[in-house]
């Protein structure tokens, strides 16, 4: 079967055909996920995204045809964040096709060059409701690492129901030191079993400086949970467009975002995370958004239970493979 696939290095000459393939995938995926932006059913809109991916430093990939007809491509580029080591990321516009074997062939060709260059940490963002694409990457030894999720706008009857020992309110200047301490919680938590993310825990002085710098940034609305006069948890609400992890083909046209949530270890068990999640969901409704989004590491057991329990449904997975 492999002989029927014509595999070439991805070049600028392939952008138009790649855009048509990706636009067709987007149309197909919107039947399962109507929240996706219909603008990217237009190959011209997708072309801009793919062309930008190709301009990134060290962007490389492979393009696959059968009997001269385009059937699949894979295009990736490294991220500079040192936490990822020598890596390549395939974003949601970085691959397309309905032929699983063709996608596998494209990855095989692209990955050979990536590994030869020492880039052994591979990630791909995959539509969670597209079983064909999930299977393509799963069959290439990728596993689910990160979950992006959506839920539709709730109606006016939706209520925030905190534990009677909790007070949920907007942050205040007096909370700065508590917020700085909470800024260390998520990195420390996801370093533990079973997530093992190895994200460095920032020093307290660093998180304090970030809180002070961003405190009056109107792009973010931050809520806190207070128990017996002490702030034990926080959650940040904003537009999904603020999220650098959620790129264009992943975004609904109108979505709020639960961008960050943290609960002090000694504050767990009171339902503070759940109450803050409900608060952001209600905030998103009140701000007029049609959807609300969040994301989490799939191995973060507490986050996975809490956000799925609130009604978020997976929209995209970041699939991951470490070679070595």
N, C-alpha and C positions, 0 to 999 in steps of 0.2 A: 504493500500500500504506500510506503514512504516514497516510492519512485514517482508517484503521480503528482507530488507536491514540488512546485518550483519555489525555492527559497532564496531570497536575496537580502542583502543588507538594506535597511530602511534608509531612504534618501528623500530629499525634497521632492523628487519626482513622484513619490508615492503618497504625498499628503492628500491630494484630491480623492484618490481611491480609498484611502484610509478614512477620510471624513465621511464618505458615502457609507462605508461599512459601519462606522460607529453611529451615524445618524439612524441607520436601519435598526441597530441594536437598541438604541434609545427609544425608538417608536415601539418596538416589541416589549421592552421593559416597562414602558408606561402603562401597558394593559394590566400588568400586575401591580404597578406602583403609580397611581395617577398623580401623586404629589410631585413627581419629577417635572421639571420645567419643559413645556412643549417646544420651546425655542430651539432646543437641540435635536429636534427631529429634522431640522434644516441642516443639510450638509455644509452650507456656507458658514453657519454659526460654529459648527464643530471644527471646521477647517482652521479657524482662528486659534482654537485651543490647541489642536495638534501641532500647528505651525510653531506656536510658542514653546511647546514641549521640545520640539526638535532643536530650538535655538539654545536650550540650556547646556551648560558646560558638561561635556562628556556624555551627552545624550546619544544613545545608540539603540538599535533594534533590528528587527527582521520583518520582511514582508513576504507573504505566501500567496501564490497563485496556483490555479489548476486549469490546465489547457488555456492559459493566457488570461483567465478571469480571476480577479482579486477575491480571496476568501478569508484572509486573516492577517493580522499584524500584531506585533508586540514592540513597544517603544518605552524605554526607561531611562532614568537619569539619576545620578547620586544626589543625596541631600548632604548638606555640609555640617549638619549637627553632629558633633563628635560622639554623641551617645550612641549613634548607629554604627560606628566603625566604618569599615569599607563596604559601602552599600549601593544598591540600586533600587529605586522605587518606580513601580509601574502604576501611574495614577489611573483614575477611572476612564480617562480618554486615551490611555496608553495602550489599549488593546481592543480588539473587536473580532467578531466572526461567529458563525453558528456551526462551524465544523470543529469539534473538539480536537480531532487529530491535527488539524491545521494550526490551531492555537498552540498545541503542544510542540509542533515542529518549529513554529516561530520562536517560542521560548527557548527551545533547544539550541537554535542557532544564535540567538541573542545572548543567552546565558554562557555559552562557550567563551565568547569574547569578554563578558563581565568577569568570569572566574579567572581567565587568563590574566586579566588586569588586577587580580587580587581582590575583586569585589564579590565577597561570598555571602553577604547579608542581603537577601532579596525579599521585597515586599510588593504585593499587588492589591489594589483596591477593587473589590468585586461586588457587583449588585447581589444583595442577599436573596432576592426573590427570583434570580435567574439561575435555575438549577444547572443549565448547560455550562454557564461560566464558572459556577462554583465547582462543578465536577472537573472542568478542565484544569483548574489550579490545584484542587485537591489531589488529582491524579498525578500531578507533578511534584508531590511530596510537600506541598504547602499546607499549613494548618491555620485555623482561625486564631488571630491574635487580638484584634480590636474590633469593636462593634460600634457602628453608627446607627442611630435609631430615630424614628419619628412617631408622633402621634397627632391625630387631627385636633383641631380646635375644639375645646370643650364648651358646653353650653352654660348658660347663666346659673344653672342649678348646681354646678360643680362647686363643692365646698372644700376648704382646707380644714382638716380635722386633726390638729395637734393634740398630743397627750396633755392632760389638764395641768401637768407640771411644767409645760413649756410655754414660752412666749415667743412668737414669731414677729419680727419687726425689721424695718430698714436699718442698715448700719448707721452708727453715729461716730463722731470723732472720738468719743471716749472708748470706742472698741478697737482702736488702732493696734494696740499691743496684742489683744486677743486674736485679731485677724492675722497678724504676723506669725503668731504661733500656729494658727490653722494653716498657713501657707506651707508649713513643713510636713503636715500630716499626710497628704496624698503621696508625695514621693517616698516617705518612709514606709507607708502601708504597702505600696505596690512593689517595694523591694523584698517583701516577705513572701513566704509560700502561700499559694502556688503560682503567684504572678512572676516573681523574680525579674523585675524590669531593669534593675541596676541603674535607675535614674538617680543622680546624685541628690542628696538632701541638702537644700540650700542653707547656709548659716542664717541664724535668726536676724542678724543685722541686715542681710540681703533681703529677706522677705519683708522686714520692717520698712526698708527704703522703698521697695516696690509698692507697698500699701500706701505709704505717704505720697508717692509720686502719682499714683492712679486714683487717689481717694475721690477727687472731684471730677473724674473723667465721666462725662455725661453719656458715653457710649455704653456704660455698664450700670446696672442696678443691682445692688448687693443686699441680701437679706441675712439676718442672723437668727439663730435659735438661742434663747436664754433660759437657763435652768437655775433656780434659786439664786438669781442675781448675777450669774456668770454666763458669758457667751461660750457655748460649747460647740457651735456648728455654724457654717456659712454656706451660702449658695449664690452664684452670680448669674444674672439674667442679662441677655443682650440680643441683638440681631444675629442670625446665623451667618450673615455676611462677614462678621468679625472673625469667625473661626477660620484659621489658616489650614486646618486639617480637613475642612469640608469644602471641596472645590466645586467648580461651576456645574458640572453635570450631575452632581450629587444633591444640589440644593433645590428645594421647592422655590417658587416665586416669592412666597411670603412665609417666613418662618422665624420664630423666636428660638432662643438657644439657652439651654441649661449648661452653661459653659464650665462651671467649676463648682464642686461641692465637697465639703470636708467636715468630718465630725471628730472631735477629740476622742482618743481611745477610752477615756474615763466617762465620756458622755454617750457611749453607744448603749443601745438597748432601750432608749426612751422614744425612739421613732423620730428623732430630729431630722435625719436625712430624708425620710419619707415626707415629713411635713414641709420641709423646705422645697422638695421636688414638687409637691402639690402647689406650693406658693408660686413657683416659677411657671408652672402650667397655667395657673389662673392669671398671672401677670401677662403671659403671652396672649391669652384671650383678650384681656382688657386693653392691651396695646394694639389689638386689631389683626394680629397674625393668624393665618389660616392653619399653620402647623407649628409644632414645637419639636425641637431636636435635642439630642444629647449624644454622648459617646462615652465609651469606657473600655478598659482592657477586659477581654472576655474571661480571663482567669481571675479577675477580681471578684471573688464570690459575693461580697456584700453589695457592691455596685450592681452586679448582674441581677441579683435577686430584687434589689430595691427598684431599679428602673424598669425592669420587665414587669414587676408587680404593680407599678403605677400605670401600666398600659402602653409603654413604648414598645414599638415593633422594629426589629432589625431592618435597616434599609441597605446598608453596605457593610461588608466585612473587609478589614485589612488582613489579607492572608500573608503568611510569613514563612520563609525557609532560610535556614542557616546551613551552609555547606561547609563541612569540615568535621 
